[in-house]
């Protein structure tokens, strides 16, 4: 049986990803940030939505889904604002949910939205993890740690190791759980994956 093909006009966007449960330096150097826009395509009908219009001098990050809404991070370098937009999956309307000054962050490098609860985080190149909003949290990380999940007041980081060379080469990962002060709560051998239904799968 031949598969059915649906054609969707996404105005030149040819790669999409499901919404899962270095730009600033160029702008400061005096070059124009052309901007990007997040396109949402509703499944299964293929209807296209543009919650945040494309604008020169802005940059949008990958959205997150929480409580039947999609939250989108947008940085407007020209106005000096960090904005979080909220797209209602029922009404298909978007509104401005939260606005912060860019001065609230040292830089916009690795600025991300996470859930849950909804949080604006940053993991800078200087090896410091920060929650920018709704709380203010900041602490240094050990080498090779990367934040990937907030579950209430537990912060989850993946950490990788490698030793040896050639036939003696070994690579492995751990999951490190920290509190808001950076204190180590638990270390789990292996990895944790967030499944589409929000469940956590621990792979050990």
N, C-alpha and C positions, 0 to 999 in steps of 0.2 A: 504494500500500500504506500502510495506517495505521500510524503509529509507536506503539510500545509505551510505556506510561507506568508508571513505578514510583513508588509512594508511600512516603515515608520519614518516620517520625515523629522529628523532631529537636527536639521540645519547644519549638517556637516559633522556631527558627532557620530563616530563609527564604533565606539567601544563603550559598553555600559557594564556596571557592576550592581549587584543587589545592595540595597541599603542595609548594612549589618546592624542585628540588634547591637630656598635661598632668595626669595623674591624681595624681601625687605632691603637686603644689601644692595640690590640693583636699583631700587627706588632711591635710596639715600645717596647713591653715587651720582644721581642726577639723570638717570635714564628712565624712560617712561615704562611703567608697568602697564601692559596692554589690557590686562584684566582677563578674568575667566568667569564662566557662569555654570551653575549646576542645573542640569536638565533632569527632571523626574519623569519617568515613563511608567504609567500605571499598567499593571498586569491584571487581567489578560487582554484588555481591550486596546492597549498601546497608546492611550491618550497622553499627550506631552504637556508638561507644565514647566514654567520658568519662575520659580518662587522669588529669585533675586535677579533682576536684570543685569546683564553685563555692562560694566562701566569702566572706563579707563582709570587706572590707579587703584583698582580693587583686586582682591584675591579671595576666592572661596575655597573652603576645605571640604573634605568628604563628610557628608551628613550622618547623623545618628537617628535611630528610631526609638521613641519612648512614648508609651501610653497613647497610641493611635495618632501620634504626631511625629513629623520629621523636623529635626532641628539642624539648621545650617549656619556655619561660621563664615562670616564675611569680614575681611579687613579692608578698610577704606583709608589708604595711606594719605590721600589728599586732604581729607577732613580730619585725619588723626583719630579715627574711631574704630573700635572692634565691635561688631554687631552680631548678635545671635538672632536669626529669623526662625519663626515657627510656622510650619506648614501643616494645616489640618487635613488629615486624610479623608475626612467625611465631606467637608464643605469645599475642599480644594482651594482654600484661601490661605494666604500667607500674611503674617504680621510681624512687627518688630517686637521681640521678646525681651532682649536685654542689650544694653549699650554700655561700653566701657571705653575710657580713653586709651590710646596706644601707650601712653606714658605709664600705664599700669603694669607693663611688662618690659623686661630688659631688652628683648627683641621678639620678633614674631617667629623665630626659628622653632620648628616643631610645635607650633601652637595647635591644639587639637580639642575637639569636643569628645567627651566620654559619658557613659551612663553606667550604673545608676547609683545615686541620683545624677542628673545632668550636671556635668562639671566641665569647666574650661581648664585645661592643663597645658603645661609646657615642660619639655625636657631639653634643656639647653646643652650646647656643645661644651660648656664648662663643667658638665657632670653633675648638675643640680636639677632635681625634680621639683616642680611647683604646681600647686593648684592655685589658679588665679581667681576663680569664682566657682561656687558661692562662698567658700572659705578662702583664707590665705594660709597656704602651707608651703614650706620650703625646706628641703634638706638635701645633703649630698648623697650621691649613689656610689656604690662600688663599681669598678670597671665592668663593662659588658652587661649592665642591667638596663632593661628597657621596660617602661610602664606599658601595660596593655589593658588593665581592668580595674575599675573601682566597684566594690561591693559593699555598700554602706560605708563604714569607716575602715575597711580593710583595703589596702592597696596592693595590687598584684604586679609583679615584675618578672619578666623572663630573663634568665641569666645563662650565658653560654661559656663553655670552657673548651680549650684545645691544648693538647700536649703532644710532644714527640713529632717525628717526621717519618716520611715513607711508610714502611710496614708497621712502625710503632705509633703512627699518628692516631690520635683518639679525640673525638668530639662528643660532647654531651651537654644537655641543658637541664636547668633546674627552674622551679617556680619559687620565687621569694615573696613572702607576704610581710608587709610592713604596716605600722600604724601611722598616724598623721605626724608623729615626731620623727619618723624614720626608723624607729626601733624595730628590730627583727622579731616577728611573731612566730614564723614557721618557714621551713625550707622543705619543699617537696621535690623529690627526684622526678624528672619528667616534665611534661608540658600540659597546660590547660587550654582547651579550645572552647570558644563560645559558639553554641549551636544556634540555628535560626530561631528556635522557640525560646531562647534565653537561657537554656540549661547549660551548665558547665560540665564538660567532659574532661576528666583527669586521665591523661595518658602516661602510664608509668612503665 
